[in-house]
């Protein structure tokens, strides 16, 4: 799923995936990696 980050003023796209353990991984296309 590629979407827009509503929390970012630059609105860079990010990719959201869910691991087998159920952890959300938000990967910013610009290079940042945020784990939820």
CHARMM internal coordinates of N, CA and C (Angstrom, degrees):
IC EDIT
DIST 1 N 1 CA 1.4566
DIST 1 CA 1 C 1.5247
ANGL 1 N 1 CA 1 C 109.88
DIST 1 C 2 N 1.3060
ANGL 1 CA 1 C 2 N 116.16
DIHE 1 N 1 CA 1 C 2 N 120.66
DIST 2 N 2 CA 1.4623
ANGL 1 C 2 N 2 CA 120.74
DIHE 1 CA 1 C 2 N 2 CA 176.41
DIST 2 CA 2 C 1.5240
ANGL 2 N 2 CA 2 C 108.23
DIHE 1 C 2 N 2 CA 2 C -108.68
DIST 2 C 3 N 1.3206
ANGL 2 CA 2 C 3 N 115.21
DIHE 2 N 2 CA 2 C 3 N 126.69
DIST 3 N 3 CA 1.4548
ANGL 2 C 3 N 3 CA 119.01
DIHE 2 CA 2 C 3 N 3 CA -174.62
DIST 3 CA 3 C 1.5199
ANGL 3 N 3 CA 3 C 110.01
DIHE 2 C 3 N 3 CA 3 C -142.43
DIST 3 C 4 N 1.3218
ANGL 3 CA 3 C 4 N 116.06
DIHE 3 N 3 CA 3 C 4 N -172.67
DIST 4 N 4 CA 1.4573
ANGL 3 C 4 N 4 CA 121.97
DIHE 3 CA 3 C 4 N 4 CA 177.49
DIST 4 CA 4 C 1.5271
ANGL 4 N 4 CA 4 C 109.10
DIHE 3 C 4 N 4 CA 4 C -107.09
DIST 4 C 5 N 1.3282
ANGL 4 CA 4 C 5 N 116.32
DIHE 4 N 4 CA 4 C 5 N 144.27
DIST 5 N 5 CA 1.4596
ANGL 4 C 5 N 5 CA 120.97
DIHE 4 CA 4 C 5 N 5 CA 179.20
DIST 5 CA 5 C 1.5253
ANGL 5 N 5 CA 5 C 108.83
DIHE 4 C 5 N 5 CA 5 C -89.50
DIST 5 C 6 N 1.3301
ANGL 5 CA 5 C 6 N 118.63
DIHE 5 N 5 CA 5 C 6 N 107.54
DIST 6 N 6 CA 1.4662
ANGL 5 C 6 N 6 CA 121.74
DIHE 5 CA 5 C 6 N 6 CA -176.95
DIST 6 CA 6 C 1.5196
ANGL 6 N 6 CA 6 C 112.53
DIHE 5 C 6 N 6 CA 6 C -66.68
DIST 6 C 7 N 1.3518
ANGL 6 CA 6 C 7 N 117.47
DIHE 6 N 6 CA 6 C 7 N -17.99
DIST 7 N 7 CA 1.4578
ANGL 6 C 7 N 7 CA 121.02
DIHE 6 CA 6 C 7 N 7 CA -178.13
DIST 7 CA 7 C 1.5244
ANGL 7 N 7 CA 7 C 111.44
DIHE 6 C 7 N 7 CA 7 C -85.43
DIST 7 C 8 N 1.3442
ANGL 7 CA 7 C 8 N 116.66
DIHE 7 N 7 CA 7 C 8 N -9.16
DIST 8 N 8 CA 1.4558
ANGL 7 C 8 N 8 CA 119.87
DIHE 7 CA 7 C 8 N 8 CA -177.26
DIST 8 CA 8 C 1.5228
ANGL 8 N 8 CA 8 C 110.24
DIHE 7 C 8 N 8 CA 8 C -101.81
DIST 8 C 9 N 1.3240
ANGL 8 CA 8 C 9 N 116.76
DIHE 8 N 8 CA 8 C 9 N 133.14
DIST 9 N 9 CA 1.4599
ANGL 8 C 9 N 9 CA 120.29
DIHE 8 CA 8 C 9 N 9 CA 179.86
DIST 9 CA 9 C 1.5221
ANGL 9 N 9 CA 9 C 110.21
DIHE 8 C 9 N 9 CA 9 C -74.19
DIST 9 C 10 N 1.3369
ANGL 9 CA 9 C 10 N 117.33
DIHE 9 N 9 CA 9 C 10 N -18.76
DIST 10 N 10 CA 1.4596
ANGL 9 C 10 N 10 CA 121.06
DIHE 9 CA 9 C 10 N 10 CA -179.75
DIST 10 CA 10 C 1.5186
ANGL 10 N 10 CA 10 C 111.46
DIHE 9 C 10 N 10 CA 10 C -89.10
DIST 10 C 11 N 1.3395
ANGL 10 CA 10 C 11 N 116.40
DIHE 10 N 10 CA 10 C 11 N -16.20
DIST 11 N 11 CA 1.4579
ANGL 10 C 11 N 11 CA 121.82
DIHE 10 CA 10 C 11 N 11 CA 178.93
DIST 11 CA 11 C 1.5283
ANGL 11 N 11 CA 11 C 113.00
DIHE 10 C 11 N 11 CA 11 C 54.04
DIST 11 C 12 N 1.3289
ANGL 11 CA 11 C 12 N 115.61
DIHE 11 N 11 CA 11 C 12 N 48.15
DIST 12 N 12 CA 1.4561
ANGL 11 C 12 N 12 CA 119.13
DIHE 11 CA 11 C 12 N 12 CA 173.55
DIST 12 CA 12 C 1.5182
ANGL 12 N 12 CA 12 C 108.87
DIHE 11 C 12 N 12 CA 12 C -74.14
DIST 12 C 13 N 1.3348
ANGL 12 CA 12 C 13 N 117.09
DIHE 12 N 12 CA 12 C 13 N 142.03
DIST 13 N 13 CA 1.4665
ANGL 12 C 13 N 13 CA 120.18
DIHE 12 CA 12 C 13 N 13 CA 178.36
DIST 13 CA 13 C 1.5287
ANGL 13 N 13 CA 13 C 111.15
DIHE 12 C 13 N 13 CA 13 C -68.66
DIST 13 C 14 N 1.3166
ANGL 13 CA 13 C 14 N 116.21
DIHE 13 N 13 CA 13 C 14 N 152.94
DIST 14 N 14 CA 1.4608
ANGL 13 C 14 N 14 CA 120.02
DIHE 13 CA 13 C 14 N 14 CA 176.57
DIST 14 CA 14 C 1.5165
ANGL 14 N 14 CA 14 C 109.53
DIHE 13 C 14 N 14 CA 14 C -140.62
DIST 14 C 15 N 1.3134
ANGL 14 CA 14 C 15 N 114.51
DIHE 14 N 14 CA 14 C 15 N 160.70
DIST 15 N 15 CA 1.4554
ANGL 14 C 15 N 15 CA 119.83
DIHE 14 CA 14 C 15 N 15 CA 179.81
DIST 15 CA 15 C 1.5269
ANGL 15 N 15 CA 15 C 108.09
DIHE 14 C 15 N 15 CA 15 C -111.82
DIST 15 C 16 N 1.3192
ANGL 15 CA 15 C 16 N 116.51
DIHE 15 N 15 CA 15 C 16 N 127.60
DIST 16 N 16 CA 1.4603
ANGL 15 C 16 N 16 CA 121.48
DIHE 15 CA 15 C 16 N 16 CA -179.06
DIST 16 CA 16 C 1.5204
ANGL 16 N 16 CA 16 C 109.70
DIHE 15 C 16 N 16 CA 16 C -109.84
DIST 16 C 17 N 1.3361
ANGL 16 CA 16 C 17 N 116.44
DIHE 16 N 16 CA 16 C 17 N 125.91
DIST 17 N 17 CA 1.4570
ANGL 16 C 17 N 17 CA 120.72
DIHE 16 CA 16 C 17 N 17 CA 177.31
DIST 17 CA 17 C 1.5188
ANGL 17 N 17 CA 17 C 108.97
DIHE 16 C 17 N 17 CA 17 C -132.77
DIST 17 C 18 N 1.3144
ANGL 17 CA 17 C 18 N 116.81
DIHE 17 N 17 CA 17 C 18 N 162.33
DIST 18 N 18 CA 1.4602
ANGL 17 C 18 N 18 CA 121.99
DIHE 17 CA 17 C 18 N 18 CA 177.17
DIST 18 CA 18 C 1.5312
ANGL 18 N 18 CA 18 C 108.05
DIHE 17 C 18 N 18 CA 18 C -121.79
DIST 18 C 19 N 1.3206
ANGL 18 CA 18 C 19 N 116.40
DIHE 18 N 18 CA 18 C 19 N 125.24
DIST 19 N 19 CA 1.4562
ANGL 18 C 19 N 19 CA 120.57
DIHE 18 CA 18 C 19 N 19 CA -179.65
DIST 19 CA 19 C 1.5241
ANGL 19 N 19 CA 19 C 110.55
DIHE 18 C 19 N 19 CA 19 C -75.80
DIST 19 C 20 N 1.3215
ANGL 19 CA 19 C 20 N 115.91
DIHE 19 N 19 CA 19 C 20 N 172.17
DIST 20 N 20 CA 1.4678
ANGL 19 C 20 N 20 CA 120.64
DIHE 19 CA 19 C 20 N 20 CA -179.62
DIST 20 CA 20 C 1.5284
ANGL 20 N 20 CA 20 C 111.07
DIHE 19 C 20 N 20 CA 20 C -62.26
DIST 20 C 21 N 1.3451
ANGL 20 CA 20 C 21 N 116.59
DIHE 20 N 20 CA 20 C 21 N -27.63
DIST 21 N 21 CA 1.4614
ANGL 20 C 21 N 21 CA 120.11
DIHE 20 CA 20 C 21 N 21 CA -179.53
DIST 21 CA 21 C 1.5144
ANGL 21 N 21 CA 21 C 111.64
DIHE 20 C 21 N 21 CA 21 C -82.43
DIST 21 C 22 N 1.3451
ANGL 21 CA 21 C 22 N 116.85
DIHE 21 N 21 CA 21 C 22 N -2.44
DIST 22 N 22 CA 1.4551
ANGL 21 C 22 N 22 CA 120.66
DIHE 21 CA 21 C 22 N 22 CA 177.40
DIST 22 CA 22 C 1.5104
ANGL 22 N 22 CA 22 C 113.45
DIHE 21 C 22 N 22 CA 22 C 89.61
DIST 22 C 23 N 1.3432
ANGL 22 CA 22 C 23 N 116.89
DIHE 22 N 22 CA 22 C 23 N 12.80
DIST 23 N 23 CA 1.4583
ANGL 22 C 23 N 23 CA 119.96
DIHE 22 CA 22 C 23 N 23 CA -178.89
DIST 23 CA 23 C 1.5231
ANGL 23 N 23 CA 23 C 109.76
DIHE 22 C 23 N 23 CA 23 C -88.78
DIST 23 C 24 N 1.3165
ANGL 23 CA 23 C 24 N 115.73
DIHE 23 N 23 CA 23 C 24 N 134.02
DIST 24 N 24 CA 1.4560
ANGL 23 C 24 N 24 CA 120.18
DIHE 23 CA 23 C 24 N 24 CA 178.22
DIST 24 CA 24 C 1.5270
ANGL 24 N 24 CA 24 C 109.65
DIHE 23 C 24 N 24 CA 24 C -78.29
DIST 24 C 25 N 1.3164
ANGL 24 CA 24 C 25 N 116.33
DIHE 24 N 24 CA 24 C 25 N 133.29
DIST 25 N 25 CA 1.4615
ANGL 24 C 25 N 25 CA 120.26
DIHE 24 CA 24 C 25 N 25 CA 175.28
DIST 25 CA 25 C 1.5206
ANGL 25 N 25 CA 25 C 108.71
DIHE 24 C 25 N 25 CA 25 C -120.61
DIST 25 C 26 N 1.3269
ANGL 25 CA 25 C 26 N 115.20
DIHE 25 N 25 CA 25 C 26 N 117.13
DIST 26 N 26 CA 1.4549
ANGL 25 C 26 N 26 CA 120.20
DIHE 25 CA 25 C 26 N 26 CA 178.21
DIST 26 CA 26 C 1.5308
ANGL 26 N 26 CA 26 C 107.26
DIHE 25 C 26 N 26 CA 26 C -103.60
DIST 26 C 27 N 1.3182
ANGL 26 CA 26 C 27 N 116.09
DIHE 26 N 26 CA 26 C 27 N 114.35
DIST 27 N 27 CA 1.4552
ANGL 26 C 27 N 27 CA 119.61
DIHE 26 CA 26 C 27 N 27 CA -179.80
DIST 27 CA 27 C 1.5143
ANGL 27 N 27 CA 27 C 109.81
DIHE 26 C 27 N 27 CA 27 C -107.06
DIST 27 C 28 N 1.3157
ANGL 27 CA 27 C 28 N 115.02
DIHE 27 N 27 CA 27 C 28 N 113.27
DIST 28 N 28 CA 1.4592
ANGL 27 C 28 N 28 CA 119.31
DIHE 27 CA 27 C 28 N 28 CA 177.77
DIST 28 CA 28 C 1.5168
ANGL 28 N 28 CA 28 C 108.27
DIHE 27 C 28 N 28 CA 28 C -75.72
DIST 28 C 29 N 1.3254
ANGL 28 CA 28 C 29 N 116.08
DIHE 28 N 28 CA 28 C 29 N 129.62
DIST 29 N 29 CA 1.4561
ANGL 28 C 29 N 29 CA 120.99
DIHE 28 CA 28 C 29 N 29 CA -177.36
DIST 29 CA 29 C 1.5355
ANGL 29 N 29 CA 29 C 111.02
DIHE 28 C 29 N 29 CA 29 C -61.82
DIST 29 C 30 N 1.3229
ANGL 29 CA 29 C 30 N 116.84
DIHE 29 N 29 CA 29 C 30 N -26.42
DIST 30 N 30 CA 1.4544
ANGL 29 C 30 N 30 CA 120.61
DIHE 29 CA 29 C 30 N 30 CA -178.91
DIST 30 CA 30 C 1.5260
ANGL 30 N 30 CA 30 C 112.09
DIHE 29 C 30 N 30 CA 30 C -75.55
DIST 30 C 31 N 1.3320
ANGL 30 CA 30 C 31 N 117.62
DIHE 30 N 30 CA 30 C 31 N -5.30
DIST 31 N 31 CA 1.4559
ANGL 30 C 31 N 31 CA 119.59
DIHE 30 CA 30 C 31 N 31 CA 173.23
DIST 31 CA 31 C 1.5182
ANGL 31 N 31 CA 31 C 114.88
DIHE 30 C 31 N 31 CA 31 C 124.03
DIST 31 C 32 N 1.3324
ANGL 31 CA 31 C 32 N 117.62
DIHE 31 N 31 CA 31 C 32 N -13.85
DIST 32 N 32 CA 1.4617
ANGL 31 C 32 N 32 CA 119.15
DIHE 31 CA 31 C 32 N 32 CA -179.24
DIST 32 CA 32 C 1.5286
ANGL 32 N 32 CA 32 C 110.41
DIHE 31 C 32 N 32 CA 32 C -80.00
DIST 32 C 33 N 1.3120
ANGL 32 CA 32 C 33 N 116.26
DIHE 32 N 32 CA 32 C 33 N 149.27
DIST 33 N 33 CA 1.4646
ANGL 32 C 33 N 33 CA 120.96
DIHE 32 CA 32 C 33 N 33 CA 176.88
DIST 33 CA 33 C 1.5136
ANGL 33 N 33 CA 33 C 108.62
DIHE 32 C 33 N 33 CA 33 C -126.16
DIST 33 C 34 N 1.3356
ANGL 33 CA 33 C 34 N 116.47
DIHE 33 N 33 CA 33 C 34 N 120.27
DIST 34 N 34 CA 1.4591
ANGL 33 C 34 N 34 CA 121.07
DIHE 33 CA 33 C 34 N 34 CA -179.03
DIST 34 CA 34 C 1.5115
ANGL 34 N 34 CA 34 C 108.88
DIHE 33 C 34 N 34 CA 34 C -120.99
DIST 34 C 35 N 1.3370
ANGL 34 CA 34 C 35 N 116.86
DIHE 34 N 34 CA 34 C 35 N 130.52
DIST 35 N 35 CA 1.4597
ANGL 34 C 35 N 35 CA 121.12
DIHE 34 CA 34 C 35 N 35 CA -179.87
DIST 35 CA 35 C 1.5185
ANGL 35 N 35 CA 35 C 109.86
DIHE 34 C 35 N 35 CA 35 C -105.39
DIST 35 C 36 N 1.3281
ANGL 35 CA 35 C 36 N 115.83
DIHE 35 N 35 CA 35 C 36 N 137.13
DIST 36 N 36 CA 1.4582
ANGL 35 C 36 N 36 CA 120.42
DIHE 35 CA 35 C 36 N 36 CA 176.86
DIST 36 CA 36 C 1.5125
ANGL 36 N 36 CA 36 C 108.88
DIHE 35 C 36 N 36 CA 36 C -122.77
END
COOR INIT
IC SEED 1 N 1 CA 1 C
IC BUILD
